[in-house]
Amino acid sequence: MRTLALLPALLFSAALMAQAPAPSLGDRVKAERPAVEKLMADLQYPEALKRAESLLPATKPVFDKTDNQTMVQSSAVYMDICQAYRMAVETADAAGQWEKALDYAKAAKAMSAESYAAIQDPFTKTAAYYTQAAARAKQVLEENDARIKELKGKSVLDPGERQELDLALGVEKELVDDTKWVKFFQTYLEVTKRETEAYDPLVKVMEGKLKGEADQIADYKAGKGDKLKWVEAVVSSPAYLEAQGDKAGKARFLYRLAVLDPESKKVQHQLDVLLGKVPASPVKAAKPARKGKKG
């Protein structure tokens, strides 16, 4: 998925994983996405939503703050769940289930915020620790640079020199490792923060759509606040449907009307016509003009 692609390979370092993990939710979301996208392309939005919802966990797992390893693991799990929620938002929006889409967007926003809040302080401190350790290792290597080069240049070392060089090589490795861990924890913080910020627009978009629709229904003169009358009026006006643009836009529009009024036969008929399930009502041919009588 998009988020995990931003993380370098070191995120999955064996040093932080006690054992090889089973396929994650993120893997399952990635595997399921082509089928969901195919359903979306075919305008089968409700079916796409069902597939997306099947990936959502029944309960939210507890974020384990025991140590850095458990926090990395919990953060990864939360990111996977948020990716599943993102797909659910996309499909619910298309299927006309705007209320669900808003709930899913809020859930993803809350989970990503919780994850970032949990790791922000400890990971910042850990990155600072490794930054200082790297600086100390670098200083030691710089102060002993000439001696280290001398030892490395010798073909034969006595026991004392061998021990001295091994210590220097250990410091070089420490510098590499410290630098790696600085990048690891800083990257995790950056990605998690970016994820937290990414869900806010989704929430605002869905809130805006629901408010705009509610305002239209409230202002409908023939039945203020009556959503069924509003749906009846809208679906009976070809101009509304044409204003939705392409076929996908029209499908989204009709699916939303079907959610507002599941019993509307007019809405279902329009959907069936759009999806090619039934033929469009034939246009009646105009009657020829009557010829005048011969004089």
C-alpha positions as CSV (number, residue, x, y, z in Angstrom):
1,M,0.0,0.0,0.0
2,R,0.9,3.6,-0.4
3,T,2.1,4.1,3.3
4,L,4.2,1.1,3.6
5,A,5.9,1.8,0.3
6,L,7.3,4.9,1.9
7,L,9.1,3.0,4.6
8,P,12.6,1.7,3.7
9,A,13.4,-1.9,3.9
10,L,14.9,-1.4,7.3
11,L,11.5,-1.1,8.8
12,F,11.3,-4.8,8.7
13,S,14.7,-5.4,10.2
14,A,15.0,-8.8,11.9
15,A,16.4,-7.1,14.9
16,L,12.9,-5.8,15.7
17,M,11.0,-8.9,14.8
18,A,11.1,-11.9,17.1
19,Q,10.1,-14.2,14.2
20,A,9.0,-14.1,10.6
21,P,5.5,-12.5,10.6
22,A,2.5,-14.1,9.0
23,P,0.9,-12.2,6.1
24,S,-0.2,-8.9,7.5
25,L,-3.4,-7.1,7.0
26,G,-1.5,-4.7,4.7
27,D,-0.6,-7.7,2.5
28,R,-4.2,-8.8,2.4
29,V,-5.4,-5.3,1.5
30,K,-2.8,-5.1,-1.3
31,A,-3.9,-8.6,-2.5
32,E,-7.6,-7.6,-2.4
33,R,-7.2,-4.2,-4.1
34,P,-7.2,-5.4,-7.7
35,A,-10.5,-7.2,-7.2
36,V,-12.0,-4.1,-5.5
37,E,-10.7,-1.9,-8.3
38,K,-12.2,-4.2,-10.9
39,L,-15.6,-3.9,-9.2
40,M,-15.2,-0.2,-9.0
41,A,-14.4,0.0,-12.8
42,D,-17.5,-2.1,-13.5
43,L,-19.5,0.4,-11.3
44,Q,-20.3,-2.4,-8.9
45,Y,-19.7,-0.1,-5.9
46,P,-21.8,-1.9,-3.3
47,E,-20.0,-5.1,-4.0
48,A,-16.7,-3.3,-3.8
49,L,-17.7,-2.0,-0.5
50,K,-18.5,-5.4,0.8
51,R,-15.1,-6.7,-0.1
52,A,-13.4,-3.7,1.5
53,E,-15.4,-4.1,4.7
54,S,-14.5,-7.8,4.9
55,L,-11.0,-6.7,5.7
56,L,-11.9,-4.5,8.6
57,P,-11.1,-5.9,12.0
58,A,-14.0,-6.6,14.4
59,T,-12.3,-4.9,17.2
60,K,-9.4,-2.4,17.4
61,P,-6.2,-4.0,18.8
62,V,-4.6,-2.4,21.9
63,F,-1.5,-0.4,21.1
64,D,1.4,-2.2,23.0
65,K,3.8,0.4,24.5
66,T,6.0,-2.1,26.3
67,D,9.1,-1.3,24.4
68,N,10.4,-0.1,21.0
69,Q,9.8,-3.5,19.4
70,T,6.2,-3.8,20.4
71,M,5.6,-0.1,19.5
72,V,7.0,-0.7,16.0
73,Q,4.8,-3.8,15.6
74,S,1.7,-2.0,16.9
75,S,2.4,1.0,14.7
76,A,2.6,-1.3,11.7
77,V,-0.6,-3.0,12.6
78,Y,-2.4,0.4,13.0
79,M,-1.1,1.6,9.6
80,D,-2.4,-1.6,8.0
81,I,-5.8,-1.1,9.5
82,C,-5.9,2.5,8.4
83,Q,-5.1,1.4,4.9
84,A,-8.1,-1.0,5.1
85,Y,-10.2,1.9,6.3
86,R,-9.0,4.1,3.5
87,M,-10.2,1.5,0.9
88,A,-13.5,1.3,2.8
89,V,-13.9,5.1,2.6
90,E,-13.3,5.0,-1.1
91,T,-15.8,2.3,-1.8
92,A,-18.4,3.5,0.7
93,D,-18.3,7.0,-0.9
94,A,-18.8,5.5,-4.4
95,A,-21.6,3.2,-3.1
96,G,-23.5,6.2,-1.7
97,Q,-22.9,5.1,1.8
98,W,-21.6,8.5,2.8
99,E,-22.3,8.1,6.5
100,K,-20.2,4.9,6.6
101,A,-17.5,6.6,4.6
102,L,-17.4,9.4,7.2
103,D,-17.3,6.9,10.1
104,Y,-14.4,5.0,8.5
105,A,-12.5,8.2,7.7
106,K,-12.9,9.2,11.4
107,A,-11.8,5.8,12.6
108,A,-8.6,5.9,10.4
109,K,-7.9,9.5,11.6
110,A,-8.3,8.5,15.3
111,M,-6.1,5.4,14.9
112,S,-3.3,7.1,13.1
113,A,-3.4,9.9,15.7
114,E,-3.2,7.4,18.5
115,S,-0.3,5.6,16.9
116,Y,1.7,8.8,16.4
117,A,0.9,10.0,19.9
118,A,2.2,6.7,21.3
119,I,5.5,6.7,19.5
120,Q,6.3,10.5,19.2
121,D,8.1,10.9,22.5
122,P,9.9,7.5,22.9
123,F,11.0,7.3,19.2
124,T,12.2,10.9,19.3
125,K,14.3,10.1,22.4
126,T,15.6,6.9,20.8
127,A,16.6,8.7,17.6
128,A,18.4,11.3,19.7
129,Y,20.2,8.6,21.7
130,Y,21.5,7.0,18.4
131,T,22.4,10.4,17.0
132,Q,24.6,11.1,20.0
133,A,26.1,7.6,19.9
134,A,26.9,8.0,16.2
135,A,28.5,11.4,16.9
136,R,30.7,9.8,19.6
137,A,31.7,6.9,17.3
138,K,32.5,9.3,14.5
139,Q,34.7,11.5,16.9
140,V,36.6,8.4,18.0
141,L,37.3,7.3,14.4
142,E,38.4,10.8,13.4
143,E,40.7,11.2,16.4
144,N,42.3,7.8,15.6
145,D,42.1,8.0,11.8
146,A,45.9,7.9,11.2
147,R,46.4,4.9,13.5
148,I,43.5,3.0,12.0
149,K,44.8,3.5,8.5
150,E,48.3,2.3,9.6
151,L,46.9,-0.8,11.2
152,K,44.7,-1.6,8.1
153,G,47.8,-1.1,5.9
154,K,49.8,-3.8,7.7
155,S,49.9,-7.3,6.3
156,V,50.8,-8.9,9.6
157,L,49.6,-7.7,13.0
158,D,50.8,-8.7,16.4
159,P,48.2,-9.7,19.1
160,G,48.0,-6.2,20.5
161,E,47.6,-4.5,17.1
162,R,45.0,-7.1,16.2
163,Q,43.0,-6.2,19.3
164,E,43.4,-2.5,18.6
165,L,42.2,-2.9,15.0
166,D,39.2,-5.1,16.1
167,L,38.2,-2.3,18.5
168,A,38.4,0.2,15.7
169,L,36.4,-2.0,13.3
170,G,33.8,-2.4,16.1
171,V,33.5,1.4,16.3
172,E,33.1,1.6,12.5
173,K,30.3,-0.9,12.7
174,E,28.7,0.9,15.6
175,L,28.7,4.1,13.5
176,V,26.9,2.4,10.7
177,D,24.3,0.8,13.0
178,D,23.7,4.0,14.9
179,T,23.1,5.9,11.7
180,K,20.8,3.2,10.5
181,W,18.7,3.3,13.7
182,V,18.5,7.1,13.6
183,K,17.0,6.9,10.1
184,F,14.7,4.1,11.1
185,F,13.1,5.9,14.0
186,Q,13.0,9.3,12.3
187,T,11.4,7.7,9.2
188,Y,8.8,5.9,11.3
189,L,7.9,9.2,13.0
190,E,7.7,11.1,9.7
191,V,5.5,8.5,8.0
192,T,3.2,8.1,11.0
193,K,2.8,11.9,11.3
194,R,2.1,12.2,7.5
195,E,-0.5,9.4,7.8
196,T,-2.2,11.3,10.7
197,E,-2.5,14.4,8.5
198,A,-3.7,12.5,5.5
199,Y,-7.0,11.4,6.9
200,D,-8.2,14.8,8.0
201,P,-9.1,15.9,4.4
202,L,-11.1,12.7,4.0
203,V,-13.1,13.5,7.0
204,K,-13.7,17.1,5.9
205,V,-14.7,16.0,2.3
206,M,-17.3,13.6,3.6
207,E,-18.6,16.1,6.2
208,G,-18.9,18.6,3.4
209,K,-20.8,16.3,1.1
210,L,-23.3,15.3,3.9
211,K,-23.9,18.9,4.9
212,G,-24.4,20.0,1.3
213,E,-26.9,17.3,0.7
214,A,-28.7,18.1,4.0
215,D,-28.9,21.7,3.0
216,Q,-30.5,20.9,-0.3
217,I,-33.1,18.6,1.3
218,A,-33.9,21.3,3.9
219,D,-34.3,24.0,1.2
220,Y,-36.4,21.9,-1.1
221,K,-39.6,24.0,-1.5
222,A,-42.0,21.2,-2.3
223,G,-41.1,19.3,0.9
224,K,-38.6,21.0,3.2
225,G,-36.6,18.4,5.1
226,D,-38.4,15.4,3.4
227,K,-35.6,13.4,1.8
228,L,-38.0,11.0,0.0
229,K,-39.7,13.9,-1.8
230,W,-36.4,15.4,-2.6
231,V,-35.1,12.1,-4.1
232,E,-38.4,11.7,-6.1
233,A,-37.9,15.2,-7.5
234,V,-34.3,14.8,-8.3
235,V,-34.5,11.4,-10.0
236,S,-37.5,12.6,-12.0
237,S,-35.4,15.5,-13.5
238,P,-33.0,14.3,-16.3
239,A,-31.0,17.5,-15.8
240,Y,-29.8,16.3,-12.4
241,L,-28.5,13.0,-13.8
242,E,-26.8,14.6,-16.8
243,A,-25.1,17.1,-14.5
244,Q,-23.2,14.2,-12.9
245,G,-20.9,13.9,-15.9
246,D,-19.6,10.6,-17.0
247,K,-21.1,7.2,-16.3
248,A,-19.2,6.7,-13.1
249,G,-20.4,10.0,-11.8
250,K,-24.0,9.1,-12.6
251,A,-23.6,5.8,-10.9
252,R,-22.3,7.4,-7.8
253,F,-25.3,9.8,-7.8
254,L,-27.9,7.1,-8.3
255,Y,-26.3,4.8,-5.6
256,R,-26.5,7.7,-3.2
257,L,-30.2,8.3,-4.1
258,A,-30.8,4.6,-3.6
259,V,-29.3,4.8,-0.1
260,L,-31.6,7.7,0.8
261,D,-34.6,6.0,-0.6
262,P,-34.1,2.2,-1.0
263,E,-37.8,1.7,-2.0
264,S,-37.7,4.1,-4.9
265,K,-38.5,2.2,-8.1
266,K,-37.5,5.1,-10.2
267,V,-34.0,5.2,-8.8
268,Q,-33.5,1.5,-9.2
269,H,-34.8,1.7,-12.8
270,Q,-32.3,4.4,-13.6
271,L,-29.5,2.4,-12.1
272,D,-30.6,-0.7,-14.0
273,V,-30.6,1.3,-17.3
274,L,-27.2,2.8,-16.5
275,L,-25.7,-0.6,-15.7
276,G,-27.3,-2.1,-18.8
277,K,-29.5,-4.5,-17.0
278,V,-32.7,-3.2,-18.7
279,P,-33.1,-1.2,-21.9
280,A,-33.9,2.5,-21.7
281,S,-37.5,3.5,-22.2
282,P,-37.9,4.0,-26.0
283,V,-38.5,7.5,-27.1
284,K,-41.9,7.8,-28.8
285,A,-41.6,8.9,-32.4
286,A,-43.3,12.2,-33.3
287,K,-46.5,11.9,-35.2
288,P,-46.3,13.1,-38.8
289,A,-48.0,16.4,-39.6
290,R,-51.4,16.0,-41.1
291,K,-51.7,16.9,-44.8
292,G,-54.3,19.5,-45.7
293,K,-57.3,18.6,-47.7
294,K,-57.2,19.1,-51.4
295,G,-59.4,21.9,-52.7
